[in-house]
Amino acid sequence: MATLTYWVARQHADSACYNLVARTKKELLLRIAENPSTKYEAPIKETVTYKDAFDLFEWVTGEGGGR
């Protein structure tokens, strides 16, 4: 099993595809600061566990994930 950890800041003014994501909290806070016109929730650390690259692909592109 492998893991993918990332940070997300959600916004509710538009589609979820406009939520910000980054590898680190510091990077995400910088991206939030670059876009002061949009209100974001506090950053949340997310971790996904997957079996292999295809499993990760299925998770990302499956129902609710964008396929």
MOPAC internal coordinates of N, CA, C and O (Angstrom, degrees):
PM7 1SCF
backbone

  N    0.0000 0     0.00 0     0.00 0    0    0    0
  C    1.4533 1     0.00 0     0.00 0    1    0    0
  C    1.5266 1   109.73 1     0.00 0    2    1    0
  O    1.2310 1   121.36 1   -33.61 1    3    2    1
  N    1.3160 1   115.01 1   146.39 1    3    2    1
  C    1.4592 1   122.03 1   177.65 1    5    3    2
  C    1.5221 1   108.25 1  -124.65 1    6    5    3
  O    1.2310 1   120.90 1   -17.67 1    7    6    5
  N    1.3212 1   115.88 1   162.33 1    7    6    5
  C    1.4643 1   119.84 1   177.79 1    9    7    6
  C    1.5132 1   110.21 1  -128.47 1   10    9    7
  O    1.2310 1   121.52 1   -29.24 1   11   10    9
  N    1.3011 1   114.69 1   150.76 1   11   10    9
  C    1.4577 1   123.17 1   173.84 1   13   11   10
  C    1.5210 1   106.44 1  -125.55 1   14   13   11
  O    1.2310 1   120.48 1   -59.54 1   15   14   13
  N    1.3228 1   116.69 1   120.46 1   15   14   13
  C    1.4537 1   121.25 1   178.95 1   17   15   14
  C    1.5264 1   108.50 1  -113.07 1   18   17   15
  O    1.2310 1   120.85 1   -45.68 1   19   18   17
  N    1.3330 1   115.99 1   134.32 1   19   18   17
  C    1.4559 1   120.92 1   179.66 1   21   19   18
  C    1.5226 1   108.33 1  -149.63 1   22   21   19
  O    1.2310 1   120.76 1   -11.73 1   23   22   21
  N    1.3186 1   116.16 1   168.27 1   23   22   21
  C    1.4643 1   122.88 1   178.19 1   25   23   22
  C    1.5204 1   108.82 1  -113.82 1   26   25   23
  O    1.2310 1   120.46 1   -37.71 1   27   26   25
  N    1.3354 1   116.72 1   142.29 1   27   26   25
  C    1.4686 1   121.51 1  -179.85 1   29   27   26
  C    1.5236 1   109.65 1  -133.62 1   30   29   27
  O    1.2310 1   121.20 1   -39.17 1   31   30   29
  N    1.3305 1   115.32 1   140.83 1   31   30   29
  C    1.4709 1   122.67 1   172.36 1   33   31   30
  C    1.5184 1   106.08 1  -121.91 1   34   33   31
  O    1.2310 1   120.99 1   -65.66 1   35   34   33
  N    1.3182 1   115.71 1   114.34 1   35   34   33
  C    1.4649 1   121.01 1  -177.21 1   37   35   34
  C    1.5280 1   110.42 1   -88.21 1   38   37   35
  O    1.2310 1   121.82 1   -30.84 1   39   38   37
  N    1.3230 1   114.13 1   149.16 1   39   38   37
  C    1.4650 1   121.62 1   173.89 1   41   39   38
  C    1.5125 1   106.90 1  -131.33 1   42   41   39
  O    1.2310 1   120.34 1   -22.79 1   43   42   41
  N    1.3409 1   116.96 1   157.21 1   43   42   41
  C    1.4557 1   120.09 1  -175.90 1   45   43   42
  C    1.5263 1   112.93 1  -117.89 1   46   45   43
  O    1.2310 1   120.21 1  -175.26 1   47   46   45
  N    1.3270 1   117.21 1     4.74 1   47   46   45
  C    1.4583 1   121.05 1  -177.93 1   49   47   46
  C    1.5248 1   112.38 1   -79.14 1   50   49   47
  O    1.2310 1   120.21 1   161.97 1   51   50   49
  N    1.3438 1   117.20 1   -18.03 1   51   50   49
  C    1.4573 1   120.57 1  -174.95 1   53   51   50
  C    1.5245 1   109.24 1  -150.05 1   54   53   51
  O    1.2310 1   120.46 1     9.83 1   55   54   53
  N    1.2984 1   116.73 1  -170.17 1   55   54   53
  C    1.4568 1   122.71 1  -178.90 1   57   55   54
  C    1.5314 1   111.46 1   -60.88 1   58   57   55
  O    1.2310 1   120.82 1   -28.21 1   59   58   57
  N    1.3155 1   116.05 1   151.79 1   59   58   57
  C    1.4673 1   120.89 1   179.54 1   61   59   58
  C    1.5252 1   112.55 1   -61.51 1   62   61   59
  O    1.2310 1   120.10 1   160.16 1   63   62   61
  N    1.3229 1   117.41 1   -19.84 1   63   62   61
  C    1.4676 1   119.00 1   178.66 1   65   63   62
  C    1.5269 1   111.28 1   -65.66 1   66   65   63
  O    1.2310 1   120.12 1   166.29 1   67   66   65
  N    1.3432 1   117.37 1   -13.71 1   67   66   65
  C    1.4609 1   121.08 1   178.23 1   69   67   66
  C    1.5223 1   112.93 1   -95.90 1   70   69   67
  O    1.2310 1   119.96 1  -175.81 1   71   70   69
  N    1.3312 1   117.68 1     4.19 1   71   70   69
  C    1.4575 1   119.68 1   171.17 1   73   71   70
  C    1.5228 1   107.76 1   -63.40 1   74   73   71
  O    1.2310 1   120.70 1   -30.87 1   75   74   73
  N    1.3134 1   116.26 1   149.13 1   75   74   73
  C    1.4579 1   119.57 1  -179.98 1   77   75   74
  C    1.5205 1   110.37 1   -91.39 1   78   77   75
  O    1.2310 1   120.46 1   -39.10 1   79   78   77
  N    1.3288 1   116.73 1   140.90 1   79   78   77
  C    1.4626 1   122.26 1   174.53 1   81   79   78
  C    1.5177 1   108.57 1  -131.82 1   82   81   79
  O    1.2310 1   120.93 1   -29.76 1   83   82   81
  N    1.3306 1   115.83 1   150.24 1   83   82   81
  C    1.4612 1   121.02 1   179.19 1   85   83   82
  C    1.5279 1   109.07 1  -156.29 1   86   85   83
  O    1.2310 1   120.98 1   -15.00 1   87   86   85
  N    1.3136 1   115.73 1   165.00 1   87   86   85
  C    1.4647 1   121.11 1   179.52 1   89   87   86
  C    1.5178 1   112.30 1   -75.92 1   90   89   87
  O    1.2310 1   120.56 1   148.91 1   91   90   89
  N    1.3457 1   116.54 1   -31.09 1   91   90   89
  C    1.4609 1   120.25 1  -178.22 1   93   91   90
  C    1.5284 1   109.86 1  -129.40 1   94   93   91
  O    1.2310 1   121.15 1   -22.47 1   95   94   93
  N    1.3182 1   115.40 1   157.53 1   95   94   93
  C    1.4651 1   120.19 1   177.63 1   97   95   94
  C    1.5260 1   110.13 1   -64.38 1   98   97   95
  O    1.2310 1   120.54 1   140.66 1   99   98   97
  N    1.3196 1   116.58 1   -39.34 1   99   98   97
  C    1.4617 1   121.32 1   179.98 1  101   99   98
  C    1.5307 1   110.59 1   -60.19 1  102  101   99
  O    1.2310 1   120.64 1   133.98 1  103  102  101
  N    1.3185 1   116.39 1   -46.02 1  103  102  101
  C    1.4724 1   121.06 1   178.42 1  105  103  102
  C    1.5252 1   110.65 1   -61.87 1  106  105  103
  O    1.2310 1   120.30 1   138.81 1  107  106  105
  N    1.3306 1   117.03 1   -41.19 1  107  106  105
  C    1.4568 1   121.02 1  -179.55 1  109  107  106
  C    1.5248 1   111.26 1   -65.58 1  110  109  107
  O    1.2310 1   119.98 1   137.46 1  111  110  109
  N    1.3207 1   117.64 1   -42.54 1  111  110  109
  C    1.4665 1   120.84 1   178.53 1  113  111  110
  C    1.5276 1   110.96 1   -61.73 1  114  113  111
  O    1.2310 1   120.06 1   143.40 1  115  114  113
  N    1.3272 1   117.49 1   -36.60 1  115  114  113
  C    1.4671 1   120.76 1   176.39 1  117  115  114
  C    1.5274 1   110.78 1   -65.28 1  118  117  115
  O    1.2310 1   120.31 1   139.48 1  119  118  117
  N    1.3189 1   117.02 1   -40.52 1  119  118  117
  C    1.4750 1   120.74 1   179.31 1  121  119  118
  C    1.5235 1   111.06 1   -66.89 1  122  121  119
  O    1.2310 1   120.25 1   142.99 1  123  122  121
  N    1.3290 1   117.13 1   -37.01 1  123  122  121
  C    1.4630 1   120.65 1   176.65 1  125  123  122
  C    1.5257 1   109.78 1   -63.92 1  126  125  123
  O    1.2310 1   120.62 1   136.60 1  127  126  125
  N    1.3298 1   116.42 1   -43.40 1  127  126  125
  C    1.4652 1   121.19 1  -179.56 1  129  127  126
  C    1.5321 1   111.63 1   -64.26 1  130  129  127
  O    1.2310 1   119.92 1   150.88 1  131  130  129
  N    1.3117 1   117.75 1   -29.12 1  131  130  129
  C    1.4647 1   122.21 1   179.09 1  133  131  130
  C    1.5271 1   112.29 1   -73.51 1  134  133  131
  O    1.2310 1   120.12 1   166.86 1  135  134  133
  N    1.3218 1   117.37 1   -13.14 1  135  134  133
  C    1.4595 1   121.64 1  -176.60 1  137  135  134
  C    1.5303 1   110.03 1  -129.41 1  138  137  135
  O    1.2310 1   119.85 1  -112.57 1  139  138  137
  N    1.3376 1   117.90 1    67.43 1  139  138  137
  C    1.4645 1   120.69 1  -174.95 1  141  139  138
  C    1.5314 1   114.42 1   -70.02 1  142  141  139
  O    1.2310 1   119.67 1   166.18 1  143  142  141
  N    1.3178 1   118.24 1   -13.82 1  143  142  141
  C    1.4603 1   120.23 1  -178.32 1  145  143  142
  C    1.5373 1   112.90 1   -77.53 1  146  145  143
  O    1.2310 1   120.11 1   166.35 1  147  146  145
  N    1.3297 1   117.39 1   -13.65 1  147  146  145
  C    1.4625 1   121.59 1   179.16 1  149  147  146
  C    1.5172 1   109.29 1  -110.09 1  150  149  147
  O    1.2310 1   121.00 1   -43.98 1  151  150  149
  N    1.3354 1   115.69 1   136.02 1  151  150  149
  C    1.4570 1   120.49 1   178.91 1  153  151  150
  C    1.5342 1   109.35 1   -93.30 1  154  153  151
  O    1.2310 1   120.72 1   -55.96 1  155  154  153
  N    1.3347 1   116.23 1   124.04 1  155  154  153
  C    1.4591 1   122.55 1  -178.99 1  157  155  154
  C    1.5203 1   109.98 1  -113.52 1  158  157  155
  O    1.2310 1   120.97 1   -30.00 1  159  158  157
  N    1.3272 1   115.74 1   150.00 1  159  158  157
  C    1.4583 1   120.91 1   172.17 1  161  159  158
  C    1.5289 1   108.56 1   -71.63 1  162  161  159
  O    1.2310 1   120.76 1   -11.43 1  163  162  161
  N    1.3174 1   116.16 1   168.57 1  163  162  161
  C    1.4657 1   120.38 1   176.90 1  165  163  162
  C    1.5295 1   109.75 1   -61.04 1  166  165  163
  O    1.2310 1   119.78 1   -37.22 1  167  166  165
  N    1.3287 1   118.02 1   142.78 1  167  166  165
  C    1.4639 1   121.16 1   179.55 1  169  167  166
  C    1.5299 1   112.05 1   -59.02 1  170  169  167
  O    1.2310 1   121.41 1   -38.19 1  171  170  169
  N    1.3185 1   114.91 1   141.81 1  171  170  169
  C    1.4618 1   122.57 1   179.08 1  173  171  170
  C    1.5221 1   108.44 1  -123.45 1  174  173  171
  O    1.2310 1   120.92 1   -44.46 1  175  174  173
  N    1.3163 1   115.85 1   135.54 1  175  174  173
  C    1.4599 1   120.89 1   176.10 1  177  175  174
  C    1.5284 1   108.70 1   -86.81 1  178  177  175
  O    1.2310 1   120.74 1   -53.12 1  179  178  177
  N    1.3165 1   116.19 1   126.88 1  179  178  177
  C    1.4621 1   122.58 1  -179.87 1  181  179  178
  C    1.5285 1   108.91 1  -117.95 1  182  181  179
  O    1.2310 1   120.67 1   -37.26 1  183  182  181
  N    1.3230 1   116.32 1   142.74 1  183  182  181
  C    1.4612 1   121.47 1   175.62 1  185  183  182
  C    1.5164 1   108.40 1  -132.56 1  186  185  183
  O    1.2310 1   121.05 1   -48.72 1  187  186  185
  N    1.3192 1   115.60 1   131.28 1  187  186  185
  C    1.4579 1   122.52 1   179.51 1  189  187  186
  C    1.5232 1   107.82 1  -116.68 1  190  189  187
  O    1.2310 1   120.57 1   -47.08 1  191  190  189
  N    1.3163 1   116.51 1   132.92 1  191  190  189
  C    1.4673 1   121.63 1   175.54 1  193  191  190
  C    1.5231 1   107.67 1  -106.40 1  194  193  191
  O    1.2310 1   120.71 1   -47.76 1  195  194  193
  N    1.3302 1   116.25 1   132.24 1  195  194  193
  C    1.4561 1   120.73 1  -178.51 1  197  195  194
  C    1.5208 1   110.21 1  -141.70 1  198  197  195
  O    1.2310 1   121.01 1   -22.35 1  199  198  197
  N    1.3515 1   115.68 1   157.65 1  199  198  197
  C    1.4665 1   120.95 1  -176.22 1  201  199  198
  C    1.5220 1   112.77 1   -79.62 1  202  201  199
  O    1.2310 1   121.01 1   135.44 1  203  202  201
  N    1.3290 1   115.68 1   -44.56 1  203  202  201
  C    1.4569 1   121.09 1  -176.61 1  205  203  202
  C    1.5245 1   108.95 1  -158.29 1  206  205  203
  O    1.2310 1   120.28 1     1.32 1  207  206  205
  N    1.3134 1   117.07 1  -178.68 1  207  206  205
  C    1.4652 1   120.99 1  -176.49 1  209  207  206
  C    1.5263 1   111.77 1   -60.83 1  210  209  207
  O    1.2310 1   119.95 1   141.77 1  211  210  209
  N    1.3299 1   117.70 1   -38.23 1  211  210  209
  C    1.4584 1   119.75 1  -179.97 1  213  211  210
  C    1.5287 1   110.70 1   -66.87 1  214  213  211
  O    1.2310 1   119.81 1   140.73 1  215  214  213
  N    1.3319 1   117.97 1   -39.27 1  215  214  213
  C    1.4585 1   121.83 1   177.32 1  217  215  214
  C    1.5272 1   110.39 1   -60.62 1  218  217  215
  O    1.2310 1   120.45 1   137.12 1  219  218  217
  N    1.3259 1   116.74 1   -42.88 1  219  218  217
  C    1.4650 1   121.28 1   176.96 1  221  219  218
  C    1.5289 1   110.51 1   -63.58 1  222  221  219
  O    1.2310 1   120.12 1   136.94 1  223  222  221
  N    1.3170 1   117.38 1   -43.06 1  223  222  221
  C    1.4584 1   122.26 1   177.52 1  225  223  222
  C    1.5286 1   110.81 1   -59.18 1  226  225  223
  O    1.2310 1   120.03 1   134.67 1  227  226  225
  N    1.3284 1   117.54 1   -45.33 1  227  226  225
  C    1.4647 1   121.48 1   178.41 1  229  227  226
  C    1.5246 1   110.75 1   -60.71 1  230  229  227
  O    1.2310 1   120.17 1   137.49 1  231  230  229
  N    1.3190 1   117.27 1   -42.51 1  231  230  229
  C    1.4624 1   121.24 1  -179.82 1  233  231  230
  C    1.5313 1   110.80 1   -63.09 1  234  233  231
  O    1.2310 1   120.30 1   136.36 1  235  234  233
  N    1.3168 1   117.03 1   -43.64 1  235  234  233
  C    1.4608 1   121.27 1  -176.24 1  237  235  234
  C    1.5240 1   112.18 1   -71.76 1  238  237  235
  O    1.2310 1   120.31 1   143.30 1  239  238  237
  N    1.3200 1   117.01 1   -36.70 1  239  238  237
  C    1.4615 1   119.69 1  -173.96 1  241  239  238
  C    1.5171 1   114.14 1  -101.84 1  242  241  239
  O    1.2310 1   119.62 1   175.65 1  243  242  241
  N    1.3236 1   118.32 1    -4.35 1  243  242  241
  C    1.4508 1   121.59 1  -177.92 1  245  243  242
  C    1.5246 1   112.83 1   -74.63 1  246  245  243
  O    1.2310 1   120.96 1     6.43 1  247  246  245
  N    1.3169 1   115.77 1  -173.57 1  247  246  245
  C    1.4617 1   122.11 1  -178.81 1  249  247  246
  C    1.5295 1   110.21 1   -53.73 1  250  249  247
  O    1.2310 1   120.78 1   -52.09 1  251  250  249
  N    1.3250 1   116.11 1   127.91 1  251  250  249
  C    1.4523 1   121.21 1  -177.73 1  253  251  250
  C    1.5162 1   112.94 1    81.95 1  254  253  251
  O    1.2310 1   120.33 1   173.42 1  255  254  253
  N    1.3252 1   116.98 1    -6.58 1  255  254  253
  C    1.4552 1   120.92 1  -178.17 1  257  255  254
  C    1.5141 1   114.20 1  -110.58 1  258  257  255
  O    1.2310 1   119.94 1   170.65 1  259  258  257
  N    1.3162 1   117.71 1    -9.35 1  259  258  257
  C    1.4444 1   118.51 1   172.69 1  261  259  258
  C    1.5036 1   118.10 1   122.10 1  262  261  259
  O    1.2310 1   119.12 1   179.71 1  263  262  261
  N    1.3330 1   119.28 1    -0.29 1  263  262  261
  C    1.4680 1   118.58 1  -179.08 1  265  263  262
  C    1.5021 1   110.69 1   -70.02 1  266  265  263
  O    1.2310 1   120.10 1   180.00 1  267  266  265

